[in-house]
Amino acid sequence: MELARWGAGMSGVIQAPARDWLATALGVAESFPWQDALLTLMLAGALPRAVDVPTGLGKTATMAIWLVARAAGATLPRRLVYVVDRRAVIDQASDIARGLRELVARTPSLAAGLGLTPGATLPISTLRGQFADNREWLVDPSSAAIVLGTVDMVGSRLLFEGYGVTRRMRPYHAGLLGSDTLVILDEAHLVPTFEALVEELAISRSLGPRDEVAGLVPRLQVMSLSATGRVTGDVLTLGANDEAHPVVRRRLGARKSLVVRAPVDPATLVEELAREAWERSERGTRPLRCIVFCDQRTFAQAVVNALQKLAAAGPNSVEESIEVELFVGGRRVWERKAAADWLAARGFLAGHRAAPSRPTFVVATSAGEVGVDLDADDMICDLVAWERMVQRLGRVNRRGDSDATIIVVPVKPDKKAAEALAKADRAAERAEDTEDDGPVEAVVRRHRRLDACRELLDRLPRRGGAADVSPGALTAFKQRPDVASLIVLASTPPPLRPALERPLADAWSMTSLVEHTGRPPIQPWLRGWVDEDEPQTTLVWRRHLPVHSNGDPLAPSDVARFFEAAAPYLLEALETETRSALAWLEQRLRALRDRVADRPPPDALVGTDEQAADEAPPTSENNNRQSHTAGVRPLRGKKDVVAFILRANAEPVALRLHELNRDKRERDELEQRLRGSTLVVDVRLGGLGKGLLDPDSDAAIEVGDVEEMAKERPFRVLLREVSASGANDPNNWREELRLGLDPDPEGTPRRWLLVETSRRALPATEEARSTGREQLLAEHEAWVERHARRIGERVGLPPAYCEVLALAALLHDEGKRARRWQQAFRARAGEVWGKTASAPNFRLLDGYRHEFGSLPYAERDPRVAALDLPLRDLCLHLIAAHHGHARPLIPTAGCEDAPPSALTARAAEVALRFTRLQAQWGPWGLAWWESLLRAADQQASRENDQRSDEHG
């Protein structure tokens, strides 16, 4: 059967309750025929390779369709991972995921079909809001879950890295994402490299388990979504039933008239874009919703200024006569939430049909082209590649209930580009090769691409003197044979990409190695080799950093532990080009350095986050306004640490204020370090204005470790005097980490830097899972065994493998019997404890890993000894790796149960065992096995915390 005809022939066969569930999930009386066809396929356990339907016809409904099919008993992956391009700023997919969670909560039959226990909610992790970047989906590998992420977030985790993910947690994430998961890739045609990566992971035998165990690990599956008119392969497209559907017919025929202006000089582009938008509003007198697209962020910012100047000089003579919103990348997710509310309130988001009371403009870059259902009345834009133009055209009159005008303003080549084009033309006439000049060739290719796109626009079907760019007309146009080659020329070519080979995957999976010479950066496997794609750096502002009052950083191990417990969080992150981040950093350091005097600091401000701003000493900066320095210590001197660089496979690097004084070589080294890294800066640096980098700004900054943002993040950071007693709000927060600051001459801390985790979230560090309500070791291990059995049965493990998982659970913490561990965790004498109420003494612990100490107990256990070698290897590895070590190395420090030579031999066997099992199960299969035990351990710890809450 040809998949392209499924939409016409497979609707009307869906039975209750799936039919009713789907209608409720979509909030419609009647779903589209193509959606019914996809549900029919999924109910049969089948998936098309791709779904290709025009923009505006509900592709994000695929999440609801998967949920309904899964609840109805279909053999589909338990986890759905919905992936959008990294440049998406607002995503309706997050709203849909939240809606599905609420639907499951109020529909017991749907929850039961998903296997959720009574009272349990559907785990979701979204790109914004209450569920942004949480870890709910890690709690139970046997449960249905929805994860939303960008290409970089999901892709990096798949390849054993990940933004804000510690080395010890990376196998956990990779194992669950790479197994028993359906990846739905939105706008797949924009990210061909990532599409190829996940498809290769899904089908490659060389990357998976050996044949004899391949069926035991649920596989990764992929389904791409696009609107490109694919005609080959297993693709679900619109059928005759769709075209007869009244809503589909109206949206396919949505009136959109496109006019191309004469090319303008680059210097006048901003003026022309603003003027065209102003004219569409009839010089500020006609209320409308107009979107202006610019290819560059600086142009977008300039268009905003130009529109405001036109309004100030217009008939009402005030800027307030219009509304303008800048909608670009390079801003924090926190500010994106405010942008979403602004857009919804003014009717720019699909489903929010607020009528404008005055001219309202959104000026956007590529951030508005994908991942957001923008819906405007009219559009003004510059000319970009064909696939991007198609995306932009989908951002007006999406529902087909108005008549949109689209004006395209092409740009003439600037002087350098014109010279390069002329040189290329002369060489072509003489049939000569041009000199290999990468940047010049890139300019020539770009302008040739734009010329081809201009020709395509000129050849579009006409209606009333303008080009008809309705979805139906575009779909028919893209299928014309006479424009096929021109579409290729007008489109951005897929980037070259490296092959994904098994040795690379093995190297990436060795997460316990800080450095590995065979482990290259993963970006080319996610994005390909793209000349125009600049390196990125993520910035995070924090009030509290692991720094003493004298400006010195804590010990490297303490700094690493701090950022493990209080890792950068999605809401507080701002991603921008590395060159922009470096220039901003230099200017802010220069501004602070020039103001700093070397003097002793005033007494530290301590207390809760809420007290911090109230207790700020009066300064010239905050007498009249709230400053970014309110509630924090003034800088002491030019040697103060003001930032940390966090890299995927390296220890954090501290940056001091005086380090601005760098020669070119040192500056280049710093720029190299910043590429692909996270820069966590002291809030005193400021430099953020309206959610964008602003090197001249000293304005107040909402920071991630305190203040309002903390309400939507699972941890908080506190600074407290040693003399203070008791936790703040112990019913809602647990202590995750305690670090001593400012020691006196005897080494006793004067203050504590505390990281507390919300009790509704998973602990961020492995050590935190060993604290909470006191619990005997035997009871904890019995509870973990119970959870492990349940997980093993629910994921369909054969009895022998389920027993191995349960046995590993029963023995996994035996190393806690060591006197060192009991003393370091301040366990009460007379019993062997698995959980204690006190934070550990890390100096006394001396690096001891209790999972390493558990191995001799397990090896002596007769049940383990009776296992066949492959099963015995698996059991022992799960024990050794249940806190993220043993991939392949595990520390031997602090272990006193054998001579050093025997400990070395045991650690060597741990590494060899990892190698044997990796060869058998594959990188993702072995990581999936580890996630089963780690999840059981977490579930038992959470149960223990709940018992503590119940008993006060």
DAUR-V57372 format. One record per pair of residues at least 4 apart in sequence whose C-alpha atoms are under 6 Angstrom apart, sorted by the first residue. I is the first residue (numbers start at 0). J is the second residue. D is the distance in whole Angstrom. If there is no record, write none. Layout:
# DAUR-V57372
i=I j=J d=D
i=I j=J d=D
This chain:
# DAUR-V57372
i=2 j=233 d=6
i=2 j=234 d=6
i=2 j=235 d=5
i=3 j=234 d=6
i=3 j=235 d=5
i=3 j=236 d=5
i=4 j=238 d=6
i=5 j=9 d=6
i=6 j=32 d=6
i=6 j=33 d=4
i=6 j=36 d=5
i=6 j=237 d=5
i=6 j=238 d=5
i=7 j=238 d=4
i=7 j=239 d=5
i=7 j=240 d=5
i=9 j=36 d=5
i=10 j=32 d=6
i=10 j=35 d=5
i=10 j=36 d=5
i=13 j=18 d=6
i=14 j=18 d=6
i=15 j=19 d=6
i=17 j=67 d=6
i=22 j=26 d=6
i=22 j=27 d=6
i=32 j=241 d=5
i=38 j=42 d=6
i=38 j=64 d=6
i=40 j=45 d=5
i=41 j=45 d=5
i=41 j=68 d=6
i=42 j=68 d=5
i=42 j=73 d=5
i=44 j=73 d=5
i=44 j=74 d=5
i=44 j=75 d=6
i=47 j=233 d=5
i=47 j=234 d=6
i=48 j=222 d=5
i=48 j=233 d=5
i=48 j=234 d=6
i=49 j=222 d=5
i=49 j=223 d=4
i=49 j=224 d=6
i=49 j=234 d=5
i=50 j=224 d=5
i=50 j=234 d=6
i=50 j=235 d=5
i=51 j=224 d=6
i=51 j=225 d=5
i=51 j=226 d=5
i=51 j=236 d=5
i=52 j=226 d=5
i=52 j=236 d=6
i=53 j=226 d=5
i=54 j=393 d=6
i=55 j=397 d=6
i=65 j=69 d=6
i=68 j=73 d=5
i=69 j=73 d=5
i=70 j=109 d=6
i=70 j=112 d=4
i=70 j=113 d=5
i=76 j=179 d=5
i=76 j=180 d=5
i=76 j=181 d=6
i=77 j=143 d=5
i=77 j=179 d=6
i=78 j=143 d=5
i=78 j=144 d=5
i=78 j=145 d=6
i=78 j=180 d=5
i=79 j=145 d=5
i=79 j=180 d=6
i=79 j=181 d=5
i=80 j=145 d=6
i=80 j=146 d=5
i=80 j=147 d=6
i=80 j=182 d=5
i=81 j=147 d=5
i=81 j=182 d=6
i=81 j=183 d=5
i=82 j=147 d=6
i=82 j=148 d=5
i=82 j=149 d=5
i=82 j=184 d=5
i=82 j=185 d=6
i=83 j=149 d=5
i=83 j=185 d=5
i=84 j=149 d=5
i=84 j=150 d=5
i=85 j=149 d=5
i=85 j=150 d=6
i=86 j=366 d=5
i=87 j=366 d=5
i=87 j=369 d=6
i=87 j=370 d=5
i=88 j=366 d=6
i=89 j=371 d=5
i=90 j=370 d=5
i=90 j=371 d=5
i=93 j=125 d=5
i=100 j=121 d=5
i=103 j=109 d=6
i=103 j=110 d=5
i=110 j=115 d=5
i=111 j=115 d=6
i=115 j=119 d=6
i=122 j=135 d=5
i=122 j=136 d=5
i=122 j=144 d=5
i=123 j=144 d=6
i=123 j=145 d=5
i=123 j=146 d=6
i=124 j=130 d=5
i=124 j=131 d=6
i=124 j=132 d=5
i=124 j=133 d=5
i=124 j=146 d=5
i=124 j=147 d=6
i=125 j=130 d=5
i=125 j=131 d=5
i=125 j=132 d=6
i=125 j=147 d=5
i=126 j=131 d=5
i=127 j=131 d=4
i=129 j=711 d=5
i=136 j=144 d=6
i=138 j=934 d=6
i=139 j=934 d=6
i=141 j=790 d=6
i=141 j=793 d=6
i=141 j=794 d=5
i=148 j=152 d=6
i=148 j=153 d=6
i=150 j=154 d=5
i=151 j=155 d=6
i=155 j=160 d=5
i=155 j=161 d=5
i=156 j=160 d=5
i=156 j=161 d=4
i=156 j=173 d=5
i=157 j=173 d=5
i=159 j=169 d=5
i=159 j=173 d=6
i=159 j=507 d=6
i=159 j=508 d=6
i=160 j=169 d=6
i=163 j=566 d=5
i=163 j=567 d=5
i=166 j=510 d=6
i=167 j=883 d=4
i=170 j=174 d=6
i=170 j=926 d=5
i=171 j=930 d=5
i=173 j=177 d=6
i=174 j=923 d=5
i=174 j=926 d=4
i=174 j=927 d=4
i=175 j=927 d=6
i=177 j=219 d=6
i=177 j=923 d=6
i=178 j=217 d=6
i=178 j=218 d=5
i=178 j=219 d=5
i=179 j=217 d=5
i=179 j=218 d=5
i=179 j=219 d=5
i=180 j=219 d=5
i=181 j=220 d=5
i=181 j=221 d=6
i=182 j=221 d=5
i=183 j=222 d=5
i=183 j=223 d=6
i=184 j=223 d=5
i=184 j=224 d=6
i=185 j=224 d=5
i=186 j=224 d=6
i=186 j=225 d=5
i=187 j=223 d=6
i=187 j=224 d=6
i=187 j=225 d=6
i=192 j=525 d=6
i=192 j=526 d=5
i=192 j=527 d=6
i=193 j=525 d=5
i=199 j=203 d=5
i=201 j=219 d=5
i=201 j=220 d=6
i=206 j=501 d=6
i=206 j=921 d=6
i=207 j=921 d=5
i=208 j=213 d=5
i=208 j=919 d=6
i=208 j=920 d=4
i=208 j=921 d=5
i=209 j=213 d=6
i=209 j=919 d=6
i=237 j=241 d=6
i=242 j=248 d=6
i=244 j=248 d=6
i=247 j=251 d=6
i=249 j=399 d=6
i=250 j=398 d=5
i=250 j=399 d=5
i=251 j=470 d=5
i=251 j=471 d=5
i=252 j=469 d=6
i=252 j=471 d=6
i=253 j=399 d=4
i=253 j=469 d=5
i=254 j=402 d=5
i=254 j=469 d=6
i=255 j=403 d=5
i=255 j=404 d=6
i=255 j=468 d=5
i=255 j=469 d=5
i=256 j=404 d=5
i=256 j=405 d=6
i=256 j=465 d=5
i=256 j=466 d=6
i=256 j=467 d=5
i=257 j=405 d=5
i=257 j=406 d=6
i=257 j=465 d=5
i=257 j=466 d=5
i=258 j=406 d=5
i=258 j=465 d=6
i=259 j=406 d=6
i=259 j=407 d=5
i=260 j=408 d=5
i=262 j=409 d=5
i=262 j=410 d=5
i=262 j=411 d=6
i=263 j=410 d=5
i=263 j=411 d=6
i=264 j=410 d=6
i=264 j=411 d=5
i=265 j=410 d=6
i=269 j=302 d=5
i=270 j=274 d=6
i=273 j=302 d=6
i=273 j=306 d=6
i=277 j=282 d=5
i=278 j=282 d=5
i=280 j=285 d=5
i=281 j=285 d=6
i=286 j=355 d=6
i=286 j=356 d=6
i=286 j=357 d=4
i=286 j=358 d=4
i=287 j=355 d=6
i=287 j=358 d=5
i=287 j=359 d=6
i=288 j=359 d=5
i=288 j=360 d=6
i=288 j=375 d=5
i=288 j=376 d=5
i=289 j=360 d=5
i=289 j=375 d=6
i=289 j=376 d=6
i=289 j=377 d=5
i=289 j=378 d=6
i=290 j=360 d=6
i=290 j=361 d=5
i=290 j=362 d=6
i=290 j=378 d=5
i=291 j=362 d=5
i=291 j=378 d=6
i=291 j=379 d=5
i=291 j=380 d=5
i=292 j=362 d=6
i=292 j=363 d=5
i=292 j=364 d=6
i=292 j=380 d=5
i=293 j=299 d=6
i=293 j=364 d=5
i=293 j=381 d=6
i=294 j=364 d=6
i=299 j=362 d=6
i=307 j=318 d=5
i=309 j=313 d=6
i=310 j=318 d=5
i=311 j=316 d=5
i=311 j=317 d=4
i=311 j=318 d=5
i=312 j=316 d=5
i=321 j=357 d=6
i=321 j=358 d=5
i=321 j=359 d=6
i=322 j=359 d=5
i=323 j=359 d=6
i=323 j=360 d=5
i=323 j=361 d=6
i=324 j=361 d=5
i=325 j=362 d=5
i=326 j=362 d=6
i=326 j=363 d=5
i=327 j=363 d=5
i=327 j=364 d=5
i=327 j=366 d=5
i=328 j=366 d=5
i=329 j=573 d=6
i=329 j=574 d=5
i=329 j=575 d=5
i=330 j=573 d=5
i=330 j=690 d=5
i=330 j=691 d=5
i=331 j=571 d=6
i=331 j=572 d=5
i=331 j=573 d=4
i=332 j=570 d=5
i=333 j=570 d=5
i=334 j=690 d=6
i=342 j=347 d=5
i=343 j=347 d=6
i=343 j=348 d=5
i=343 j=351 d=6
i=345 j=353 d=5
i=346 j=351 d=5
i=346 j=352 d=5
i=346 j=353 d=4
i=347 j=373 d=5
i=347 j=374 d=5
i=347 j=375 d=6
i=348 j=372 d=6
i=348 j=373 d=5
i=348 j=374 d=6
i=349 j=372 d=6
i=349 j=374 d=6
i=363 j=367 d=6
i=368 j=390 d=6
i=368 j=391 d=6
i=373 j=394 d=5
i=374 j=394 d=5
i=374 j=395 d=5
i=374 j=396 d=6
i=374 j=397 d=6
i=375 j=395 d=5
i=376 j=395 d=6
i=376 j=403 d=5
i=377 j=403 d=5
i=377 j=404 d=5
i=377 j=405 d=6
i=378 j=405 d=5
i=379 j=405 d=6
i=379 j=406 d=5
i=380 j=407 d=5
i=381 j=407 d=6
i=381 j=408 d=5
i=381 j=409 d=5
i=382 j=409 d=5
i=384 j=449 d=6
i=384 j=489 d=6
i=384 j=490 d=5
i=385 j=452 d=6
i=385 j=489 d=5
i=385 j=490 d=5
i=386 j=490 d=6
i=412 j=416 d=5
i=412 j=417 d=5
i=413 j=417 d=6
i=420 j=443 d=6
i=426 j=430 d=6
i=426 j=431 d=5
i=436 j=440 d=6
i=448 j=488 d=6
i=448 j=489 d=5
i=451 j=489 d=5
i=452 j=489 d=5
i=459 j=466 d=6
i=460 j=466 d=6
i=460 j=467 d=6
i=461 j=465 d=5
i=461 j=466 d=4
i=461 j=467 d=5
i=462 j=467 d=6
i=468 j=472 d=6
i=468 j=473 d=6
i=494 j=527 d=5
i=494 j=528 d=6
i=494 j=529 d=6
i=495 j=527 d=6
i=495 j=528 d=6
i=496 j=527 d=4
i=496 j=528 d=6
i=506 j=518 d=5
i=507 j=518 d=6
i=509 j=886 d=5
i=510 j=886 d=6
i=511 j=884 d=6
i=511 j=886 d=5
i=511 j=888 d=6
i=513 j=648 d=5
i=513 j=649 d=6
i=522 j=526 d=6
i=523 j=527 d=4
i=523 j=528 d=6
i=534 j=576 d=6
i=534 j=577 d=6
i=534 j=674 d=6
i=535 j=575 d=5
i=535 j=576 d=4
i=535 j=577 d=5
i=535 j=674 d=6
i=535 j=675 d=5
i=536 j=574 d=6
i=536 j=575 d=6
i=536 j=577 d=5
i=536 j=674 d=6
i=536 j=675 d=5
i=536 j=676 d=5
i=536 j=677 d=6
i=537 j=573 d=5
i=537 j=574 d=4
i=537 j=677 d=5
i=538 j=572 d=6
i=538 j=573 d=5
i=538 j=677 d=6
i=538 j=678 d=5
i=538 j=679 d=6
i=539 j=571 d=6
i=539 j=572 d=5
i=539 j=679 d=5
i=540 j=679 d=6
i=540 j=680 d=5
i=540 j=681 d=6
i=540 j=682 d=5
i=540 j=702 d=6
i=541 j=681 d=5
i=541 j=682 d=5
i=541 j=702 d=6
i=541 j=704 d=6
i=542 j=681 d=6
i=542 j=682 d=5
i=545 j=553 d=6
i=545 j=558 d=6
i=546 j=550 d=6
i=546 j=551 d=6
i=546 j=552 d=4
i=546 j=553 d=6
i=547 j=551 d=5
i=547 j=740 d=6
i=547 j=741 d=6
i=550 j=639 d=4
i=550 j=640 d=6
i=553 j=558 d=6
i=561 j=565 d=6
i=562 j=566 d=5
i=564 j=763 d=5
i=564 j=764 d=6
i=571 j=703 d=5
i=577 j=674 d=6
i=583 j=694 d=5
i=584 j=588 d=6
i=587 j=694 d=6
i=588 j=592 d=6
i=595 j=636 d=6
i=596 j=636 d=6
i=597 j=635 d=6
i=597 j=636 d=5
i=598 j=635 d=6
i=599 j=635 d=6
i=600 j=635 d=5
i=605 j=718 d=5
i=605 j=719 d=5
i=606 j=719 d=5
i=608 j=705 d=6
i=611 j=630 d=5
i=612 j=629 d=6
i=612 j=630 d=4
i=615 j=629 d=5
i=615 j=630 d=4
i=617 j=622 d=6
i=618 j=622 d=6
i=621 j=625 d=5
i=621 j=626 d=5
i=626 j=698 d=6
i=626 j=699 d=5
i=627 j=683 d=6
i=627 j=698 d=6
i=627 j=699 d=4
i=627 j=700 d=5
i=628 j=683 d=5
i=637 j=656 d=5
i=637 j=657 d=5
i=638 j=655 d=5
i=638 j=656 d=6
i=638 j=657 d=6
i=639 j=655 d=5
i=639 j=656 d=6
i=640 j=654 d=5
i=640 j=655 d=4
i=641 j=655 d=6
i=641 j=680 d=6
i=641 j=681 d=5
i=642 j=653 d=6
i=642 j=654 d=5
i=642 j=679 d=5
i=642 j=680 d=4
i=642 j=681 d=6
i=643 j=652 d=5
i=643 j=653 d=4
i=643 j=654 d=6
i=643 j=678 d=6
i=643 j=679 d=5
i=644 j=651 d=6
i=644 j=652 d=5
i=644 j=677 d=6
i=644 j=678 d=5
i=645 j=651 d=5
i=645 j=676 d=6
i=645 j=677 d=5
i=646 j=676 d=5
i=661 j=665 d=5
i=661 j=666 d=6
i=685 j=697 d=5
i=686 j=692 d=6
i=686 j=693 d=5
i=686 j=694 d=5
i=686 j=696 d=5
i=687 j=691 d=6
i=687 j=692 d=5
i=687 j=693 d=5
i=688 j=693 d=5
i=703 j=708 d=6
i=704 j=715 d=5
i=704 j=716 d=5
i=705 j=709 d=5
i=713 j=756 d=6
i=713 j=757 d=5
i=714 j=755 d=5
i=714 j=756 d=4
i=714 j=757 d=6
i=715 j=754 d=6
i=715 j=755 d=5
i=716 j=753 d=6
i=716 j=754 d=5
i=717 j=752 d=6
i=717 j=753 d=5
i=718 j=751 d=6
i=718 j=752 d=5
i=719 j=750 d=6
i=719 j=751 d=5
i=720 j=750 d=4
i=721 j=749 d=6
i=721 j=750 d=5
i=731 j=757 d=6
i=731 j=758 d=5
i=732 j=755 d=6
i=732 j=756 d=5
i=732 j=757 d=5
i=732 j=758 d=5
i=733 j=755 d=5
i=733 j=756 d=5
i=734 j=755 d=4
i=735 j=754 d=5
i=735 j=755 d=5
i=735 j=756 d=6
i=735 j=767 d=5
i=736 j=753 d=6
i=736 j=754 d=5
i=737 j=752 d=6
i=737 j=753 d=5
i=738 j=751 d=6
i=738 j=752 d=5
i=739 j=748 d=5
i=739 j=751 d=5
i=740 j=748 d=5
i=740 j=750 d=5
i=740 j=751 d=6
i=741 j=748 d=6
i=741 j=749 d=6
i=742 j=746 d=5
i=742 j=747 d=5
i=742 j=748 d=4
i=742 j=749 d=6
i=743 j=747 d=5
i=762 j=767 d=6
i=769 j=834 d=5
i=770 j=834 d=5
i=770 j=835 d=5
i=770 j=836 d=5
i=771 j=835 d=6
i=771 j=836 d=5
i=772 j=836 d=6
i=772 j=947 d=6
i=773 j=834 d=5
i=773 j=835 d=5
i=773 j=836 d=6
i=774 j=832 d=6
i=774 j=833 d=6
i=774 j=834 d=5
i=775 j=832 d=4
i=775 j=833 d=5
i=776 j=831 d=6
i=776 j=832 d=5
i=776 j=833 d=4
i=780 j=809 d=5
i=782 j=939 d=6
i=783 j=787 d=6
i=783 j=808 d=6
i=783 j=935 d=5
i=783 j=936 d=5
i=783 j=939 d=5
i=784 j=805 d=5
i=784 j=808 d=5
i=784 j=809 d=5
i=786 j=935 d=5
i=787 j=805 d=6
i=787 j=935 d=5
i=788 j=805 d=6
i=791 j=796 d=5
i=791 j=801 d=5
i=792 j=796 d=6
i=796 j=801 d=6
i=802 j=806 d=6
i=803 j=874 d=6
i=807 j=811 d=6
i=807 j=874 d=5
i=807 j=878 d=6
i=811 j=878 d=5
i=812 j=853 d=6
i=813 j=853 d=5
i=814 j=849 d=4
i=814 j=850 d=6
i=814 j=852 d=4
i=814 j=853 d=4
i=815 j=820 d=6
i=815 j=849 d=5
i=819 j=823 d=6
i=821 j=826 d=5
i=823 j=839 d=5
i=823 j=840 d=5
i=823 j=843 d=5
i=823 j=844 d=5
i=824 j=839 d=4
i=826 j=835 d=6
i=845 j=893 d=5
i=846 j=892 d=5
i=846 j=893 d=6
i=847 j=892 d=5
i=847 j=893 d=4
i=847 j=894 d=6
i=850 j=879 d=5
i=851 j=879 d=6
i=866 j=870 d=6
i=866 j=871 d=5
i=867 j=871 d=6
i=868 j=872 d=6
i=876 j=880 d=6
i=877 j=881 d=6
i=877 j=929 d=6
i=879 j=885 d=6
i=880 j=884 d=5
i=880 j=885 d=5
i=881 j=933 d=5
i=884 j=889 d=5
i=885 j=889 d=5
i=887 j=910 d=4
i=887 j=913 d=6
i=888 j=910 d=6
i=897 j=901 d=6
i=908 j=912 d=6
i=913 j=917 d=6
i=916 j=920 d=6
i=917 j=921 d=5
i=917 j=922 d=6
i=920 j=924 d=5
i=920 j=925 d=5
i=930 j=934 d=6
i=947 j=951 d=6
